[in-house]
Amino acid sequence: MNCIRVATEEELGEVLEIRRKVFVEEQGVPADLEWDEFDASPDSCRHFLVRDGRSPVAAGRWRPYEEGLAKFQRIAVLAPWRGKSVGRLLMNEMERDARERGCSGVVLDAQRTAEPFYRKLGYRAQTGETFLDAGIPHVRMDKIWD
């Protein structure tokens, strides 16, 4: 397994295909809610891609947020690779990249079903209140580095 920062249109296409499979097909998110201005090019934000050999299996992105925080978004692992530390690899690489760019921590909106995964990585719920995003229950979480 390797995780790379997306640098080409082809790699971005692989990222978008993973998200289509996970969010649009599997979870029923309307396509018009899944894609946004941060998907326009590899440089629109910091996209990451995990491959198992040549097969794309996971993706995520981050962008600068407020007060030196990174906002992690669109974290997706294809179903056959879940529970195999692929998400951990992706998150570790994205965190490393955000730290290298001067971020002091991360904010993300976790699907409630993924909250235990993020807790294992050291994230905490900011308020614990649930909100809907694309009709899916979420909770705002963060992780601040020392």
Secondary structure, 3 states (H helix, E strand, C coil): CEEEECCCHHHHHHHHHHHHHHHHHHCCCCHHHHCCHHHCCCCCCEEEEEEECCEEEEEEEEEECCCCEEEEEEEEECHHHCCCCHHHHHHHHHHHHHHHCCCCEEEEEEEHHHHHHHHHCCCEEEEEEEEEECCEEEEEEEEECC
